Amino acid sequence: MRIAKNLIGDIDYVDNDFIVLDDLSKFNIPNDSPIRLGAFTISLCLNGHITTDINMIRYDVQPGDMVITLPKDIIEHKDVSSDIRGIFFIVSQRFIEEAFPKIGEILPIFLYIPKYPKIELTANQCFNIQQFYDFFIQRLKDQSVYRDKMISSILQALIYYITGLLINSDKREKKERKEELLSKFIQLIIKHYKENRTLDFYAEKLFISTKYMSDIIKKTSGLTAHDWIDRYTILEAKILLRSTNKTIQEISNELNFPNHSFFSKYFKHHMGMTPKAYRQS
């Protein structure tokens, strides 16, 4: 949550467990600057558009689109229109764990969102989410000693509502096998990129041959399997360089490079500048 708070100027509400905005333009993520918020986000676009990468996959977000991201997701805005308007909730992992002790009740979010973070809502569903937001804001003005409990309950009810949408939706996107394989491959990279960056490792996890995996990834995305691994590794390196005070040696170690020199050459090969130059830019 600390990273999220540092990115926001004028806000509607901030607490240790959640942040609420009614203007997405207040959330100051610079374009082409990858970031991991370390919290759950729920956003509903009401006007304008955003083109954003979530874990390296590009999404064009239009009015009526809801986007949900998880704490470990990497977000990188590519284009944000000047007339962007919407509703934005940022929720800490601690709140989720305490509000939903039976995590299985909202399990669909954790199963569905990694594959489909953007969900197209009906006009009625958009209206319902706006109602949650309006009620939330109204309760902020409440002088009751139970105000904070009411606010938390509203947010909890919103998450239950969204979970219900995912369970009951009969419009879930069905991906072809090759697209499903790409999605699974990317999720494996996110989980294992530090410990292993060899193609054989990922092909074995997917129970297919390395050649078949490489061919499908290339045909489906236009990028090689190695490209995807390198892209995610570089994204992580950029986040560590910009959002932490760790030394370049420490970052090299964390990303499991053999030494500082190898990491610097790797980074420069992909970014056209050294890690030090990128940090200072």
N, C-alpha and C positions, 0 to 999 in steps of 0.2 A: 504493500500500500504506500510505502514511502516514495517510491518512484512515481506512482500515479499522482500523489499530492503535489510533488515538485513540478509536475507538468501543467498544473491547472492554475489559472489566475482567478478571475471572478467566478464564484461558484454558488450553487443553490444550497448545498448542504454537504458537510464533511464530518465524518465520525471516524473513530479508529477502525471501524469495520465496514463502512460503506461511504461512497461518494455518489452524489446525484447531480446531474446537469440537465438543463433543458435546451442547451445550445452546444452542439458538438464542436463548433468552432472555438469554444473556450478550452478544449482539450488540445494543448499545444504540442502535438507530435510533429516535428518537421518532416517534410517529404523526404523519402529515401534515407531515413534514419531508423534502422530496425530497433525495436525495443521489446522487452519482456516485462509486462506489468506486474507479474506475480500475484494476480488476483483474477477473479471471474469478472467478465464484463458482459453486459446486456445492452445493446443499443438498437434503437428503432429510428430509421431514417424517415423524416416527414417531408423534407424538401431538399432539393439539390441532389448531389451525388458524391460518392467517394469511391475511388479506385484504390484498393488496398491488397497487399499480400499478407496472407495468414499462413505461416509455416510454408512459405515459398509458393503457395497457390494463389493466383490472382482472382479477386472478386470485384465485380462492379456493383456497388450498392446504390439502389434507387429508392425513391419513396415507397414505403410499404414493406421494405426489407428489414428483417431483424437479424442482427449478427450477434453471436455469442462466442466468446473466446474463453479458454481455460488458463489457469495460472502459468503454465509452462509454454504457452503459445508465443511465437514471435510475430509481431505485427509490424508492417512497414507500409505506411501510406505512400501512394504514388501520385495521387491527384485528388485534391479536395476542392469542390466548387465554392465560390465565395458566398453563395446563398444557402449553404448547408444548414439545416435545422433538424432537430430530433431530440430524443430522450436517451440519456446515457446513465447506466447504473454500473458502479464498480463495487464489487463485493469481496471482502477478504475471505481467504480459505478458512480462517478461524471461525468466521460467522457461519459458513456453510457446515462445518463440522459440528458446531454447537446447535445450530437450528435444526439440523437433520441428523440426529444420532443414528437413526436407521437409514444409512446412506442409500440403501437399496430402493427407497421410495423415490429418489430422483436419479436412479441409475441410468435411465434413458438419456439424460443430458450427457453423461460421461461416455456413453456408447455411440450416440448419434452425432454429437457436435464435432468430434475430431474429423469426421468424414464430410459433414454438411454444416459448416458454421453459419452459412447464410440461409435464412428461411423466408420464403415469400408468404406474407400474411394477407388474409382477407381484410376488407375494410372494417368489418365488425371486430376482428381480432386486434387490429390496430387501435380501434376505439377503446377496447377493453384495457389494453396496456396503458393508454393515456389516462384512463380512469384510475388505474393503480397509482400512476404518477401524481395526478391531481389530488387524490386522497392523501397521498404521502405528504405533499406540500401543505395541505390544509392542517394536517396533524402537527407540522412543525410549529404552527402558531398556537398550538394548544398549550395551556398553562398547567395541565394536569400533571400530577406526580408520576403518572403512568405513560407520559408522552413517549419516552424512549422505547418502552415495551410495545406501545402501539405501532410506532414506526418500524420496529424490527418485525412485528407480526405482519405488517403490510408487505414488507419485502419478502418475507417467508411465503406469504400467499401468492405473490407474483411468481416466485420460482416454482411453486406447485402448479400454478396456471400454465406456465410455459412447459413444464414437464408433461402436463396433460395434453397440450397441443402436439407434442412429439409422439406421445403414445397413440392418440386418436387420429392423427393425420392420415388420410388415405392418399396423400399427394406426395409421399416421400419419393425423392428422386432415386430411380434405379439405375445404377451404373452398369455398363458393360464389364465383362470380366477383365479386359485389359485396363480399364479405368480403375476398377477395384484393386487390381494388382499394383498400380502406381500409387494409389492411396495407402495401401498397406506398406509398400516400400518406403514411402516418406515417413510414416509413423515409426517404422523400424529404425530409420536414420535418426530420428529425434531421440529415440530411446538408447541407441547403441553407438552413435557416431564417435564418442570419445574413446570407447574401448576397441572399436574395430571399424576400419574404413575400407576393407577389402570386399570385392564383389562376391566372392565365394561365400563369405559369411552370410550375406543377405539372401543370396539365392538358396542357401541351405535353410534359412529361417522360413522362406516362402515355399519350400518343398518343390523347387523347380531347378532346372539347370541354369548355370550362370549365363550361357549363351542365350537361352530362351528369355531369361529375365532382361538381359541387356537389349535384345531385339525389341521386346514389347515396350520397355521404358522409352527407347529412342523413337519408336513409331508413334507412341501415344502422346509424348510430350515435346518431341523435337530436341530434347536434351539427352545426353548419355547418362547412364547410371552414375558414373564417376562425377559428372557435372552436378548432379543433385547432391551428392555427398559433399563435394567441395563447396557448393552454395550454402549449405546449412552450416558447415564448419566456419566459413567466412562470416556468416550472419552472427554466429555466436561470438566469434572473435571481435567483431565490431561492437557488439553490445558490451563485452567485457572491457574493451578499450575506452569506450565513451562513458559508461555508467559505473565503473568501479575505479578504485585507486590501486588496483593490483599492478605489480610490475609486469613488464613484458615477459620476463622469465617465469613469473608465477602463472601468467595466462598460458604460456607455452606448455608448462607442466600440466595445468588443468585440462588442456585440450589434448594431452597425451602425445605431444610432439617429442621426438628424440632429444632435441636441444633447442636453445633460443635461436641459434643461427638458422636452423632448418625452418622453424616457424616463420622467421622474418622473410626468408626467401619465398616460402609458400604464400604468405600474405601479399608480398609485393608482386608476385606472379599474377595473382588474381585481382588485385586492387590498383596496381600501377604505382604504389607508394609503400613505404615501410610502415610497420605498426606505429612507430613513434611519430612519423609524419601524419598518419591518419588521426592519432590521438590529439595532435596539436592543431589539426585543420579545423 
